[in-house]
Amino acid sequence: MAGRSKSLDGLFRPRSVAVVGASRRQGAIGRQVVANLVEAGFEGPVYAVNPKTKVVHSMPTYASIGRIPGPVDLAVLVVPAVDVLRVAEACGRKGVKGLVVITAGFREIGGEGVTREKRLLAIARRYGMRVIGPNCMGVINTDPAFSLSASFSATYPSPGAVAMVSQSGALGEAILADATASGIGVSMFASVGNRVDVTAADLIEYWEHDDHVKVILLYIESFGDPAHFVEVARRVTRHKAIIAVKAGRSEAGAAAASSHTGSIAGADIAADTMLAQCGVLRVESLRKMFALAAALLHQPVPKGARIAVVTNAGGPGILATDALSGCGLEMAEFAEATTAALVKALPAEASVQNPVDLIASADADRYRASVGPVIRDKGVDALIVLFVSPIMIDAAAVAQAIVDEVQGTGKPVLAVVMGRSRGDEALEILRRAGIVVYRYPEDAAATMHMLVERGRMLRRKPGKRPRFNVRAQGPRTALRGAKAGWLDSRRAEALLAAYGIPFAKSIRVKEPGDAATAAHEIGFPVVLKAEASDLLHKSDLHAVVTGLHTGDEVFAAAKELLKRLRRRFPDVTLQVQQRAPGHREVLLGMKRDPRYGPLFVAGLGGVQVEVLRDFAVRVGPIDDRSPAEMFESLQGAALLQAFRGDPAADLAAASEVLLRLQQLVDDHPRIAEAEINPFILAAPGQPSVAVDARVRLSE
Amino acid sequence: MAGRSKSLDGLFRPRSVAVVGASRRQGAIGRQVVANLVEAGFEGPVYAVNPKTKVVHSMPTYASIGRIPGPVDLAVLVVPAVDVLRVAEACGRKGVKGLVVITAGFREIGGEGVTREKRLLAIARRYGMRVIGPNCMGVINTDPAFSLSASFSATYPSPGAVAMVSQSGALGEAILADATASGIGVSMFASVGNRVDVTAADLIEYWEHDDHVKVILLYIESFGDPAHFVEVARRVTRHKAIIAVKAGRSEAGAAAASSHTGSIAGADIAADTMLAQCGVLRVESLRKMFALAAALLHQPVPKGARIAVVTNAGGPGILATDALSGCGLEMAEFAEATTAALVKALPAEASVQNPVDLIASADADRYRASVGPVIRDKGVDALIVLFVSPIMIDAAAVAQAIVDEVQGTGKPVLAVVMGRSRGDEALEILRRAGIVVYRYPEDAAATMHMLVERGRMLRRKPGKRPRFNVRAQGPRTALRGAKAGWLDSRRAEALLAAYGIPFAKSIRVKEPGDAATAAHEIGFPVVLKAEASDLLHKSDLHAVVTGLHTGDEVFAAAKELLKRLRRRFPDVTLQVQQRAPGHREVLLGMKRDPRYGPLFVAGLGGVQVEVLRDFAVRVGPIDDRSPAEMFESLQGAALLQAFRGDPAADLAAASEVLLRLQQLVDDHPRIAEAEINPFILAAPGQPSVAVDARVRLSE
C-alpha cells in the first residue's frame, strides 16, 4: 500500500512535465495547460509536444514525447481521444511515471469509449504509470518546491492546508475559485474524471501522511471501489478530517449522476451510511464544505454538544439558537458562578441566560467580562459569539477582547459579524487569531454541528464483533443444493434458527382439523397463516388470521383460508403459530448490494415499516454497538421505549439477532437477502421471537 | 382603516423633522440621527433640539420643540428615558404627527419601564400622534420626494421596491447592510422596537396600496395582535408577496425571544401555521430572505412545481436536482418533441433528460438550442439554468442566449453561475434581464421552492365554512353550571354528540354482572374501560381491556379492573363499549391559545400520536378544505391511505368531525380544550366513530 500511494509522486511531484497536444490556439485547452504550468512557475522544465507547430506559448515544441531530450515524469494528454492510446504507449516507452489524461471520449460516451478506457489502463499498468482521468481537469500542487498546475483551471489557488478531489471537472473549477474566494488555501487538487486508475481513495491515502494536508475535501458522484474507500477513509479520518459533498442524494439526483458520469451511482442511502460509518463529514453544499473546512483548519473539536451563544443583539442570538436547536445541539446551561459573573458584569436589561444578550451598548469590556466566564464554564463545550457592529462601539477593541478571552481554552469558537463593519479591522483581528467569521448565524450553527459530529466520531469507541456458537452444518447442507430465489418459509426459518434466531412456536398442517389440534397443542390464542411458494405478501391477501381463541375459530378460519387461496396457490398449506408474547415489532434484515456488500437494516416492524419507511441502514461489517445506534436513529425510536405504562422493548435481543444474522450471511455468501419481519420484542427478560422471515438465495 | 394607515404619513412622509436630543458628541446616537438626515438629503427642514448646546452638526439648535418656528411633522426622540414623556407631551402640543422614539428603557426593562410605555401611548393617543418604538433604530423612506433617514443606521439603502420591518434594531442595521450588498433596493424601512403603537401589521397595511412597494420583508420575534396581523396579511398577500424571518422557531429560541424583548413569544407552531395560513412566505434565514426577495421582484410565479434544469456541468446539475427534490419539487418530464429537439441539438455525450447536461463544450448556440425547447415545453413550469464558465466559452454570449430564449415565456427562470467568471459581463446581462443569479445550486433551488409555494398560495381557492344543524340547547344547559376543569367522560361525550360527532355504542355500568349483560346487549367483541374523575390517562394504568369475546371474559375483566383501581379511584365505574369497526385511528382536537385563539389539531391517533407527535395544526377559523390539507401534511399521511390490501380511511368523516368541533367551540367559548382520541376511521361508507374524548372548560 505504501508503495502504491508513493507512486502518485509522478503525478504531484514531477521533476519535469510534458504537455502532449500543446496548442497555439487562444482558448484551446492545450494552450491553457501550458500557460498555467508556466504562470504557476513550475520548478522543472515544461515540454510542449505538437508535431504540427514549432512554438507554443513562446516555447519550442517537440514533435513527439520520444523526441524530448531529458526524462519526463509527468505527461498531460490533451490530444484527440483517438490518439490517446498511441501517445500513452509512447509515454510508457519514454519512462513517464504519471499521466494526466484531460481528453474526453472514454467510458462516459459508452461503446468504443469503454474499450478505449480499458486499453488505456492496460497500457498504464504495463509501464507502471499512474493515471488521473481521462475526462478530467488535471492536478495542482501549490508546494513552492513544485508549483505545479497541470490543469486548464482558470484559478491557481493560494497555498494552504486543504487537499481537494473533484469527480466533476467543471465543478472542480468552481471549487478552486470558491476556495480562493473563501480565503481557503489549497495544498493539492485533483480532478479525477473517469478514474480509470487513481480514485479518491488513492488520493486520500497519498495525503494520509502528508504534513501539508490538514483537511481533505471531496466532491464525489459515485465510489469506484467502496471497500477500498471504506478501508482508507476509516483509517485516515481518525487523524485527518475528510469533508464530502456527494451529489446524487435524491432519487432524481442519483438518476442524473448515473446518466452523466456513465457509472451507476450507488444507492444513496448506502453511500450516506458508508460515509458516516467511516467518519467522513458529509455536507450537502459547497458553501457548507468551505465553512466547515475553515473551522476545522483553525479550531479544535468540541468535547460535547453544549453550545453557548454570546451576542450584542437579541435577534441574531435567537436565530443562532434556532439554528443550533435545528441541528440537534444543546444550549449550554451555565454554572451558578458563571451566571453570577454575568449578573455582575451586565446591565439589568441584558440577558444572563444562554444566549447571553449583552445588548447594543456592549463595548469591549462587556464582551471581555462575559465571554471569559462563559467559555471557561465547565458546562460549555463551544461558543458562538455574535457581533452586530453599532456605530458607537469600537469594533476592533471588541474583536481583541474576544480573542484575548478565548485563547488557550481549547474550546472551539466561531464568530458571526453582521452589519456594516464587515471587512474591517475587527474581522482581521478575529481571523488572525484563527476565529472563523461567518456572515449569518445559521452558517456558524451548521458548522458547529459538524464540529460536534467530528468530536463524537473521534470519541466513539470501536465495538466488537461477537462470534456466536451456531449449528453451521445444517445450513451448509441445506444451501448446497438449493435453487436461487426465495426459500419457502419452513426452510428460511430453519436456516435462521440454526444460527440461534428464536421463532414463535408453530406447527405446519394441511387440513382445518389438524390446524385445530395444533392450536390446542400450542395453546390459545394462536395465529393462523396460509403458506404457498408464490405467496410472499401475506397481509395483502389477508392470508393471516390473528386472535383465534378456540379450536372452532381455528377450524373455521383454516377452512376459509384454504378455500379462498387454493385456487390461486394450489400448494397452499397452513401454519398455526403461537401468538408472540411481546408488545413491539421491529424489522431486521440484510440485503447484499453488488457494490457495497451486505447492508444491514433495522426498523420499525409490521405495517409501519412498509408505509412509513422508518429504518436505519449500515454497511457491513457491523459491530456490537451498531444495532443500538441504528435503533436510536429511527424517527420512531420512542416507540421502542417505555410509554403509557408499557415497559421498553428488549433491544438487546434484537441487536443479538442482527449480529447473528450477520454471521449467517458472512458464512453463506449465497444469501442475497434476508428479512425477519416482524421480530416481536418483549420486555427485557421475556422471550422475544420472530414470527415471519424470508430468505432469498443468489445463483 | 384607510384613515388609520394614512396617518403613518407623519412618520414616513413628513414635511419637517425635529431631532430632540440632538448631540454634538461624536459617536452619540443623537448626533448620528442628525447627520443621517442631512446626509440622506431630507427635502424639508431638519431642526436639532438641545437646550444645552447652540450648534449640532453645523446647525443652530432649539432649546425645546416648542421653540421651533415652523410646524413639525416628525419628531425623533433621543432623550434619556426619564425625559421621554415630557418631550412627547411637548410634541403633542406642538402638533407633531409622528414620533420615532429611539430611546430605550421601557417595557423591555420591566417595572417602571412598563408604566412609562403605557403613559407614552396615552399621550400619543391624546394628541393623535403615531409612534414608532420605543427602543428602536428609526425609519427610512428613500423616495426622492422625501429622502428620509430618521434613524441611526450606518447604512442608507439605495431606492428600490422592497419595504422592510425589523423588530430588532441591531438586526435592522444588518438587514439594511445586507440588502444593499445583495443589490436589493429599499423603498421604506422601519425598526419597530417595542411596538407601543405601530406594528408590523400597521406597516403592511400602509404599504398595501403603495405602488413603490412590490415585496414586503419582515423580521419578527412575536406578534403584538395576531388577529390584526392575520386580517391584514391574508388580504395583502393576495397581491403583494410578504417574506418573514420569524425568530424563535425552536423552543430554546422562543425562550430567548421571550426573555429579550419582554414579550412572551407565541408558541412557534402557532406562529408558523398562522404565517402559512395568511400566505406569508416564512424562511429561516436572512440569506434566504434576500435570495427570495430578488426573485419575487423580477420573476413571475410558476404555475406548478415541475422544474427543469439545464447545465453545462453534470455535478452542479446533480446538486440542483438533489436540492429541488429535497424541497419536494418535481423534476419536469419533457414532451417527446422537446426530447427530439435536444437529441438533435446536443452531442451524443450530453444528457437529454432532465437535468439536461449540455457538457462543458456548450457554447451560446447549444444553450440557445436547448433552453428554448425546454422552457416552452408545456410540462415545464420553471427553469434553473446553470453555467460553470469554462475558459474556452464566451460567457457573455451564453448569457445573452439564455436571456433571448426565456423572454416572454411567462415562466420563472433562475440562474446559477459558478467558477471564475462571476462578476463579469455575463452576470450583468442576466441581471439586466431580471434573471436573478445565485452562486450555488441550493440557493436557486430553495428560492424556486418558495416561488412554487407562492404560486400554490395564489391558486388556492378559499374553502367554505359549513354550518351544521346541531342540538345546541343541550350543551348550553350543560355548560351553564359546569365547573372549570376536565368534564367527566359521560358529559364530554354528550357535548360532542350534541354537535353530531358519532361515538361507538356504549353502556355505563357499576358492577361486573351488569358489564357482562351490557356486553351481550352491544354484541361481541367489546372493550371495557374503567372511568373515574381523576383517571385521565387510561392506558397508562391499564384501565382499558380490549378484545373481550364472551360474557365470562367481560365479567372477569370488570372484576379485576374494579378491584385494582377502586383503592386509588373510589368513584371508579365501567364503560362497556362496542369495538369500533374501523381500521385507522386519528386524533382530532382543539386547544384555545390565549393569543392566537382556537388552534385545531389533526394527527395520527392512538399510541402513535403521543409518541411520534405527528400532527398538523391550524389557527382557526378553518374551512372545509383545511382538514384534508392537515391530513395530507402528516408525516405518516400514508398510514391513512389504502395499503396492504386494506382500503383507505374515510377522511371525509374525520374532516366533518373537525368542522363540527369548530362549530361547538365557537358556540361555547368556555371550552378551552377538546380532544377526540382515537377517532376510529372506517373505509368510506362504513361508520367511523369516536371511542374516547376529553373536554376542558375554562372559568
Chai-1 contact restraints between the chains, C-beta under 6 A:
chainA,res_idxA,chainB,res_idxB,connection_type,confidence,min_distance_angstrom,max_distance_angstrom,comment,restraint_id
A,G27,B,M392,contact,1.0,0.0,6.0,A-B,restraint_1
A,Q32,B,I391,contact,1.0,0.0,6.0,A-B,restraint_2
A,I109,B,E349,contact,1.0,0.0,6.0,A-B,restraint_3
A,A154,B,I391,contact,1.0,0.0,6.0,A-B,restraint_4
A,A154,B,R420,contact,1.0,0.0,6.0,A-B,restraint_5
A,T155,B,R420,contact,1.0,0.0,6.0,A-B,restraint_6
A,S168,B,G314,contact,1.0,0.0,6.0,A-B,restraint_7
A,S168,B,G315,contact,1.0,0.0,6.0,A-B,restraint_8
A,A170,B,A313,contact,1.0,0.0,6.0,A-B,restraint_9
A,A170,B,A360,contact,1.0,0.0,6.0,A-B,restraint_10
A,A170,B,V388,contact,1.0,0.0,6.0,A-B,restraint_11
A,L171,B,A313,contact,1.0,0.0,6.0,A-B,restraint_12
A,L171,B,G315,contact,1.0,0.0,6.0,A-B,restraint_13
A,L171,B,P316,contact,1.0,0.0,6.0,A-B,restraint_14
A,E173,B,G419,contact,1.0,0.0,6.0,A-B,restraint_15
A,A174,B,V388,contact,1.0,0.0,6.0,A-B,restraint_16
A,A174,B,M418,contact,1.0,0.0,6.0,A-B,restraint_17
A,A174,B,G419,contact,1.0,0.0,6.0,A-B,restraint_18
A,A177,B,G419,contact,1.0,0.0,6.0,A-B,restraint_19
A,A177,B,R420,contact,1.0,0.0,6.0,A-B,restraint_20
A,A247,B,G315,contact,1.0,0.0,6.0,A-B,restraint_21
A,A247,B,I318,contact,1.0,0.0,6.0,A-B,restraint_22
A,A247,B,L319,contact,1.0,0.0,6.0,A-B,restraint_23
A,G248,B,I318,contact,1.0,0.0,6.0,A-B,restraint_24
A,R249,B,D322,contact,1.0,0.0,6.0,A-B,restraint_25
A,S250,B,D322,contact,1.0,0.0,6.0,A-B,restraint_26
A,S250,B,S325,contact,1.0,0.0,6.0,A-B,restraint_27
A,A252,B,T321,contact,1.0,0.0,6.0,A-B,restraint_28
A,A252,B,S325,contact,1.0,0.0,6.0,A-B,restraint_29
A,A252,B,M331,contact,1.0,0.0,6.0,A-B,restraint_30
A,G253,B,I318,contact,1.0,0.0,6.0,A-B,restraint_31
A,G253,B,T321,contact,1.0,0.0,6.0,A-B,restraint_32
A,G253,B,D322,contact,1.0,0.0,6.0,A-B,restraint_33
A,A256,B,G317,contact,1.0,0.0,6.0,A-B,restraint_34
A,A256,B,I318,contact,1.0,0.0,6.0,A-B,restraint_35
A,A256,B,T321,contact,1.0,0.0,6.0,A-B,restraint_36
A,A256,B,P355,contact,1.0,0.0,6.0,A-B,restraint_37
A,A257,B,I318,contact,1.0,0.0,6.0,A-B,restraint_38
A,S259,B,S351,contact,1.0,0.0,6.0,A-B,restraint_39
A,H260,B,G314,contact,1.0,0.0,6.0,A-B,restraint_40
A,H260,B,S351,contact,1.0,0.0,6.0,A-B,restraint_41
A,H260,B,D357,contact,1.0,0.0,6.0,A-B,restraint_42
A,S285,B,Y440,contact,1.0,0.0,6.0,A-B,restraint_43
A,S285,B,E442,contact,1.0,0.0,6.0,A-B,restraint_44
A,L286,B,Y440,contact,1.0,0.0,6.0,A-B,restraint_45
A,R287,B,Y440,contact,1.0,0.0,6.0,A-B,restraint_46
A,A313,B,A170,contact,1.0,0.0,6.0,A-B,restraint_47
A,A313,B,L171,contact,1.0,0.0,6.0,A-B,restraint_48
A,G314,B,S168,contact,1.0,0.0,6.0,A-B,restraint_49
A,G314,B,H260,contact,1.0,0.0,6.0,A-B,restraint_50
A,G315,B,S168,contact,1.0,0.0,6.0,A-B,restraint_51
A,G315,B,L171,contact,1.0,0.0,6.0,A-B,restraint_52
A,G315,B,A247,contact,1.0,0.0,6.0,A-B,restraint_53
A,P316,B,L171,contact,1.0,0.0,6.0,A-B,restraint_54
A,G317,B,A256,contact,1.0,0.0,6.0,A-B,restraint_55
A,I318,B,A247,contact,1.0,0.0,6.0,A-B,restraint_56
A,I318,B,G248,contact,1.0,0.0,6.0,A-B,restraint_57
A,I318,B,G253,contact,1.0,0.0,6.0,A-B,restraint_58
A,I318,B,A256,contact,1.0,0.0,6.0,A-B,restraint_59
A,I318,B,A257,contact,1.0,0.0,6.0,A-B,restraint_60
A,L319,B,A247,contact,1.0,0.0,6.0,A-B,restraint_61
A,T321,B,A252,contact,1.0,0.0,6.0,A-B,restraint_62
A,T321,B,G253,contact,1.0,0.0,6.0,A-B,restraint_63
A,T321,B,A256,contact,1.0,0.0,6.0,A-B,restraint_64
A,D322,B,R249,contact,1.0,0.0,6.0,A-B,restraint_65
A,D322,B,S250,contact,1.0,0.0,6.0,A-B,restraint_66
A,D322,B,G253,contact,1.0,0.0,6.0,A-B,restraint_67
A,S325,B,S250,contact,1.0,0.0,6.0,A-B,restraint_68
A,S325,B,A252,contact,1.0,0.0,6.0,A-B,restraint_69
A,M331,B,A252,contact,1.0,0.0,6.0,A-B,restraint_70
A,E349,B,I109,contact,1.0,0.0,6.0,A-B,restraint_71
A,S351,B,S259,contact,1.0,0.0,6.0,A-B,restraint_72
A,S351,B,H260,contact,1.0,0.0,6.0,A-B,restraint_73
A,P355,B,A256,contact,1.0,0.0,6.0,A-B,restraint_74
A,D357,B,H260,contact,1.0,0.0,6.0,A-B,restraint_75
A,A360,B,A170,contact,1.0,0.0,6.0,A-B,restraint_76
A,V388,B,A170,contact,1.0,0.0,6.0,A-B,restraint_77
A,V388,B,A174,contact,1.0,0.0,6.0,A-B,restraint_78
A,I391,B,Q32,contact,1.0,0.0,6.0,A-B,restraint_79
A,I391,B,A154,contact,1.0,0.0,6.0,A-B,restraint_80
A,M392,B,G27,contact,1.0,0.0,6.0,A-B,restraint_81
A,M418,B,A174,contact,1.0,0.0,6.0,A-B,restraint_82
A,G419,B,E173,contact,1.0,0.0,6.0,A-B,restraint_83
A,G419,B,A174,contact,1.0,0.0,6.0,A-B,restraint_84
A,G419,B,A177,contact,1.0,0.0,6.0,A-B,restraint_85
A,R420,B,A154,contact,1.0,0.0,6.0,A-B,restraint_86
A,R420,B,T155,contact,1.0,0.0,6.0,A-B,restraint_87
A,R420,B,A177,contact,1.0,0.0,6.0,A-B,restraint_88
A,Y440,B,S285,contact,1.0,0.0,6.0,A-B,restraint_89
A,Y440,B,L286,contact,1.0,0.0,6.0,A-B,restraint_90
A,Y440,B,R287,contact,1.0,0.0,6.0,A-B,restraint_91
A,E442,B,S285,contact,1.0,0.0,6.0,A-B,restraint_92
A,S539,B,R644,contact,1.0,0.0,6.0,A-B,restraint_93
A,D540,B,R644,contact,1.0,0.0,6.0,A-B,restraint_94
A,D540,B,G645,contact,1.0,0.0,6.0,A-B,restraint_95
A,H542,B,G645,contact,1.0,0.0,6.0,A-B,restraint_96
A,H549,B,H549,contact,1.0,0.0,6.0,A-B,restraint_97
A,V611,B,A638,contact,1.0,0.0,6.0,A-B,restraint_98
A,V611,B,L639,contact,1.0,0.0,6.0,A-B,restraint_99
A,V611,B,F643,contact,1.0,0.0,6.0,A-B,restraint_100
A,L612,B,G636,contact,1.0,0.0,6.0,A-B,restraint_101
A,G636,B,L612,contact,1.0,0.0,6.0,A-B,restraint_102
A,A638,B,V611,contact,1.0,0.0,6.0,A-B,restraint_103
A,L639,B,V611,contact,1.0,0.0,6.0,A-B,restraint_104
A,F643,B,V611,contact,1.0,0.0,6.0,A-B,restraint_105
A,R644,B,S539,contact,1.0,0.0,6.0,A-B,restraint_106
A,R644,B,D540,contact,1.0,0.0,6.0,A-B,restraint_107
A,G645,B,D540,contact,1.0,0.0,6.0,A-B,restraint_108
A,G645,B,H542,contact,1.0,0.0,6.0,A-B,restraint_109
